[in-house]
């Protein structure tokens, strides 16, 4: 389940404009040893964040996809994160 926190300013219902242009979405991934953080941004605003076990579970459960490395893998991951976020109403 995605972590969004109204106290920190990200909310599933915040939408400054009606244009859900895919180009405005970005995914930031940080990983080191057994730690993993995945963040979804719309423009410069963080929409969702998954950390450690929660992030790994998203891959294990098949919501996030990363089958290859390089630009193709980055595109797969971005699309799967965006697709999940749309399906649960985050964007």
C-alpha positions, 0 to 999 in steps of 0.5 A: 500500500502506498505511503502518502501523508497529508501532514507532509503535503502529499495526498492522493486527491491533490491535483493542481491541474487537470492535465495528467500528462505522462511526461510530468511523472517521474520515478526516483529509485534509491537502493543500497544493500537491502534498502530500497526507496521508490518515489513517484513525482508529478512535476516537482511534487512527491505523490507517493513513496514506498520504502524497503519491505513495502517497495520489495513487496510491490515487485514480489506482488507484481505491481512494479516491473523491472525486467531489464536494465538501462533505458528500457528497464527505467521505462518499464519501472516508470510505467508500472509505478504510474499504472499502479498509482492511477489504479489506486487513485493517487494520480 
